[in-house]
């Protein structure tokens, strides 16, 4: 469960880096650079390597089990020792299969998020020269807008507004403000 906020934070940082106060498309970071050099992409590469190691180990365990069986049949290994070793191999193989499946799912989720972000960036690029936000553009870029209840405790009326962008979700306003002042 803790992985989803990390992935979302990575996507937010990536989007913020792209959408920083750009006045025209030439000020945007090239999409190719962003797509290949983000922490999210490094995480996918790392998970792919872990998955590859897990799959190699699963195959190695299959070979070890066959070799152990052959040693048992040839009389080189006692039945008790064979049972203990094969049980250990089977348990390790099962845990490796489960870990590999989890890694496959995580890679799939991360790649989908990366693809969604790339699509969103392309949409943003398409509208960089607009002087006015039209309802069509708003519908293409924004999934939902949530307005919080008014707060008058400070003497002034304040209301929170949360914008859920299409394909990428929420980008907290405080993160955008940090990027502008940095």
C-alpha positions, -999 to +999 in steps of 0.1 A: +000+000+000+029+024+007+042+021-028+012+039-044+019+073-027+056+070-037+047+064-073+021+092-073+047+115-057+072+106-085+046+113-111+038+147-095+074+157-094+078+147-131+047+167-140+058+197-120+092+196-137+075+197-171+049+223-164+070+249-145+061+284-156+067+277-193+054+305-215+058+284-247+066+249-258+103+257-263+107+263-226+094+228-218+118+201-210+119+178-240+095+149-236+122+124-246+145+135-218+117+133-192+106+099-204+140+083-201+155+100-170+130+100-142+131+082-109+100+063-120+119+050-150+149+040-129+125+022-106+110+003-135+144-007-147+154-018-112+122-039-109+128-055-143+163-065-131+148-080-099+122-098-120+149-112-143+169-125-113+138-141-098+129-158-130+165-171-134+164-184-098+131-202-105+146-220-135+177-228-115+156-243-088+139-265-114+173-278-125+184-284-089+152-303-082+158-326-112+194-331-103+185-339-067+159-364-079+184-381-102+209-383-073+182-399-052+173-424-079+210-432-083+214-438-046+238-409-040+212-392-018+190-407+010+153-405+008+151-383+039+177-359+025+159-358-008+126-350+009+142-322+029+160-307+000+130-309-024+107-294+002+132-265+006+135-260-032+097-261-036+092-235-008+118-212-023+104-216-058+069-208-046+081-176-028+101-166-059+070-171-081+049-149-058+076-122-057+079-123-095+042-119-099+042-089-075+071-073-095+052-079-128+022-061-114+043-032-100+060-028-134+027-028-152+012-001-129+043+021-132+045+018-170+008+027-172+014+057-150+043+068-171+023+064-203-006+084-188+018+112-178+033+112-213-002+115-228-010+143-204+022+162-213+013+159-250-021+174-242-005+202-223+019+209-252-010+211-276-025+240-256+007+260-247-002+290-269-037+295-256-046+329-242-079+317-228-090+285-211-120+272-229-144+246-216-131+221-243-095+225-230-106+223-194-125+190-201-095+176-219-070+184-191-091+182-160-110+152-146-127+169-116-125+200-094-133+196-057-142+227-036-139+224+001-161+239+027-155+276+035-133+284+065-138+317+083-118+310+114-090+335+105-115+363+099-112+359+061-132+334+041-109+307+027-118+277+006-097+248-005-098+239-042-084+205-054-080+199-091-078+163-103-061+163-137-071+137-163-046+108-165-023+119-136-045+128-107-038+155-081-008+179-081-008+196-047-007+234-049+021+236-023+044+215-045+037+238-075+044+269-054+078+254-042+088+249-078+079+285-087+100+299-058+129+276-063 
